[in-house]
Amino acid sequence: MTASAGTASTATNTDVDVVRAVFGTFASGDLAALSDLLHADATWHHHNDDRHGGIHRGAEAVIAYLTESALLTAGTLRAEPRSVMADGEGHVAVALRFSASRPDGRTVDCPQVLLVTVESGRVRAIEQFVGDPAAVAAFWA
């Protein structure tokens, strides 16, 4: 193993660890710890035409977006990573299963992909793509 391969492997593991920590803190409801994993100017771009669509700018806006999602689903929202892949240069792709229900009986269960940029051990940006845009839009309507 060359030094550069070892470095890339360490960077990949670190980036993956950061992304896994984001999922863990959200699942446990620890928003303070989640906020610590984001750069102050982090962005989350939800690529769908629904109430959450668009770019959420800044750690506070990202936390507000996630908080509203959790509240609207009365805590049933689950984002379960199925595969996490990194390039060792701060880019992490996450294939996940998103499921939730709303108090009025609406449900959603679909694949999604997150493309996460990690810099200096914190999330800089998240690009979110939904597997069934119409179903997700109807769920959040």
Secondary structure, DSSP 8 states (H G I E B T S, - for coil): --HHHHHHHHHHHHHHHHHHHHHHHHHHT-HHHHHHTEEEEEEEEEESSSTT-EEEESHHHHHHHHHHHHHHTTT--EEEEEEEEE-SSSEEEEEEEEEEE-TTS-EEEEEEEEEEEEETTEEEEEEEEES-HHHHHHHH-
